[in-house]
Amino acid sequence: MRNTFGKILFLAVVFCACNCFSGHIDIVNGVWAVSKNMTKNQEIGGKLREIEAVARQDTDKAAELCKELKESLDDPEIYTDDGEYLPLVLDSMWLYYAAHKGLQGKAVLTEAQRLIEEYAEKAEGQRYCAYKYLYHRIRGYYYGKKDNKSMIKAQKDMILYDPADYSQIMTLMDQIRDLPEAAGDLDAFLSEFKERQGVVEPEFELTLLLASKKKSNSEKIKGACAWLEKQSGGAPEVIMRALPRITKFVSAKDKEALTDYYYALTDLALRQSSTEDRLTVFAMALNERQKLVAAVPEILPPKGEGN
């Protein structure tokens, strides 16, 4: 489990840099590549290149240089070529480097929370990469403490800051699937996500449905059957990931839900065209249906229907 989340956190860092609205900050081998996005101010661009060179050898010194550069700015309203707010970039970069050695444990958490509050008004609605990286520091702290509930909350907070960053939503889906007991109130999260104009993609919708603590397994199966009806012509890879997950919620004790899901799988298979990608969905739908029949042959197939 720990290795899985290590990979998740690494990928989330990579994807964050690729899914920012205003800016694009790459972190390559532990070094923030910011200078390439500061061509309009050669003096600052040069200082950023110096920080990058130092960071490859000494993260503590790089952190000091970030502080010095920020304090030396004559005009605080400076932005990178692609719209990131430079003082925020320097503070977020400082914390990233400082957290390698000089700043440890709860001090990292405290500083990340302080900076999030300090820049909240400036960052609102901007989808700044540097701001989202502050949430990474919080998430990383709780990951290290094995405080899964707080880690997932940090992930939710980052998504609510930027509901359009689907890579972070993918990370949240992985967390919810692996740690459902730590997922918290997903219904409240979904409501706020929608209020912030977040688009609920099909796979995200199903993940939240199946992980909801307010719904019974029967209600989850009913919702999943409705989801399959809507998504019968959707992306094959999404449907194929969904089917085994839905099947896990089926119980022989709930005959109605079992039968509903059996018919939903039948309908899903019948709605597929004869193209290669749709035939894979057809085959998997029948395969999942056969699992149900094998598990409860005394109930399935429903009376009057052959195998």
N, C-alpha and C positions, 0 to 999 in steps of 0.2 A: 504493500500500500504506500509506504513512504517513497519508494523509488518511483511509483506511478505519479505521485504528486510532485516529485522533483522534476519530472519531465513536463508535467502540466505547467508548472511555474516557469520553467525555462521557455517553453513554447509561447506562453502568454506574454513574456517580455518581448520576444521576437515579433509576435503578431501586433502588439500594441504599437510598435514603431511603424507598422504598415497600415494601420487603420485609424490614423488621426486626421481630423478634418483640417486643422489649421497648419500643423507642422509635421515634420517627419524627423524623428530623432533615432538614429541607429545606435545600438550599443554593440560594438564589435570587439570580441575578446576582452570584455570588461572595460572598454573605453568608449565614452560618449563621443560620437562623431558629429560635432556641432559646427566646427569651423567651416565646413563646406557650405553651410547654410547662412554664412555671414560674409558675403562677398561685397556688400554695399558699404561696409565700414572696415577698411583694411587694417586699421590699428587694432580693433577688437578681434577681427578675424585672426590676426597674428597671435594675440594673447590666447585665444582659444586653441590654436595649433600648439602653442607651448604647453598648455594644460594637458592636451592629448598626449604629447610626447612624454611628459613627466609621469602621467597616469600609468603608462606601460611599465614603469619601474617603481614608482612610489605613490601609492594612493593617498597617503596622509599629506604629502606635499601637494598633490593635485587638489585635495580638498582645501588646503590653505590658499592656493592660487585662485580657486573659485571665489572664495570669500573676498580676497583682495581685489579681484576684478569687479565684483559687484559693488564694493565700496568705492571704487574709483570712477564709477559711471557718473558723468556730469548730468546726463539726462536720463531719468528712470524710464521714460517712455521709449525704450529701444526694443525693436522686434527683429527676429531673424528674417531672412529672405522669404521664408514660407509661413511667417505669421506667429511664431512662438514668442511669448513675452520673455525677453532676455533675463531680467532679474529673477523670475521664477525658474527659468532654465538653470541659472547658476546656483540657486539655492537647492534645487532638486538634485543637481549634479553633485554639489557639495555633500549632501546627505548620502548619496550613493557611494561616493569615494570614502567618506568618513566612516561609513558603516563597515568597511572592510577590516579596519584595525582600530582606529582611534576612538570610535563611538560604538559601544556594544550594548546588547540587551535592551532593557526598557528605554534607555536613552534614545535609541533609534525610533522607537514607537512614539515617544513624547515629541521628538522633533518633527516627525512626519505629521502628526496630528496638529502641531502648532502651525506648520507651514500650510497645511490644508485650510485651516481656519484663516490664516493671514491672507491667503490669496483667493479665498472663496468668491468674493465679489468680482475680482478681476477675471477669474477663470470661468465664471458662470456662462454657460452656453457656448464656450469657445472650443471645447474638446481638446484642450492642450495636452500633448503627450507628456510634457514635464510634470503636469499636475497629476496625471494618471500614474506616473511612476512613483509618486508619493504613496499612493494606495498599495503599490507593490511592496514598499518597505513595511507597511502595516501588515499586509498579508503574509509576508515572509517572516515577520516576527512571530505571529501566531502559529504559522506552520512549524517553526522551530520549537515552539512551546507545546505542540500537539493539541492546541486549543482549536479544534475543528470548527466549532460554532462561531467563534470570533473571526476565524480565517474566512469562512463563507460570508459572514456579514461584511467584511472588508471587500470581498469580491462583489457583493450586491451593491455596496456603496459606489464602487468604481463604475459599475454598469449604469447606475442611476445618474452618475455624472455625465456619462456618454452612452446613452442607450443605443447608439448606432454602431458601436464597436462589437461586431458579431464574434470576433475571436475571443473576447472576454466572456461573452454569453456561452460560447462553446466550453470554456474552462468551467464556468458555473454548472453547466449541464453535467460535466464529468464529476464535479464535486458532489452534486446532488445524487447522482446515480451511485457513487461509491460510499457516500456518507449521508444517507437520507435522515438519520437520526439527528444530524447537526444542521439540517437545512433551514430550520426556523419557519416562520410564517410565510409561506410562498404565496398565499392568496393576497396578503397585504403587499408583498413585493410586486406581484403582478399588477395590482391596481395602480401602484405608484409608477411602475414602469410605463404603463399605458398613458398615465397622466403626463408623463414627460415625453410623450410622442414616440415611445418605443414600439417597434413593429414586432409582433409575436410571430416568428417564423414557425412553420409546422412542427419541426422537431422540438423546438423550445416549448411549444404549446403542450405537446405530449409529455415531455419530461416533467413539466410543472403539474400536469394532471395526475400522473402516476405517483408523484412524490407528495401530493397534497395530504396533509394530516387531517383535514376536515372531511375527506371523502372516504367512504367505505370501499372495500375491494369491488363490491357490486357496482357502485357508482363509477369507479375507475374503469371497469370493463365496459359499462354502458357508454361512458365518454369515449373510450378508445374505439369502440365500434363505430360511433359517429365520426370520429377522426378518420378512421379507415375509409369510410364512405366518401368523405370530402377529399381525401388524399389518394384515392384509387388511381388517378392518373398522374400523381406527383412523382418527384424524383425517386427512381428505383432504389438508390442507395439509402435514402431516408426511410422508405418503407421497409426495406430489408433489415435495417438496424432496429426498427420499431417492433417488428413481429415477435422476436424471441422475448423482448422485454414485456410485451403485453401478455404473452402466454404465461409468464411467471406469476401473474396475478390471478390466474384462473384456479378455481377450487372445485373439486368434485362435489363439495357440500352445497354449492350454489348452482343448482341445475339450470335455473333461468339464465344466469350470466354465461354459463358454460354453453348452452344452446345458442344464445345470442352471438357469442363469439364464433362458434362453429359456422353459423350462417353468414356472419360478416366475412370470414375467410373464404367461404364459398363464393360470395358475391364479388369479393376482391379478385379472385382468380378469374371469374367469368368476365370481368370488365377489362381484362388485359388484352391488348392486341397481339398480333403474331410477330412483332419485331423482336429482335434478340434481347434487348434490354427488358422489354415487358414480359417476355417469356420467363426470365429469371424470377420476376415477381410472382408470376403464375405458379412456378414450381415451388417457390418458398411458401406461398400461401397454402398450397396443398400439403406441403411437408408439415407445416405447423398444425394444420387440421388433423393430419394423421397422428400427430403426437397426442392430440386430445382423445382421438378414438382409441389409441393404444392404452392411454391412462385410465379411461373410464368406458370400456366397451359395453357395459350394461346400460349406459345412458346414450352414448353416441354410436352410430349416427341416429338422429331423431327418428322416431317411429314413422315408417312409411318411406324412408329414404335409404337407398343403398349406399355402400361405401364408395 
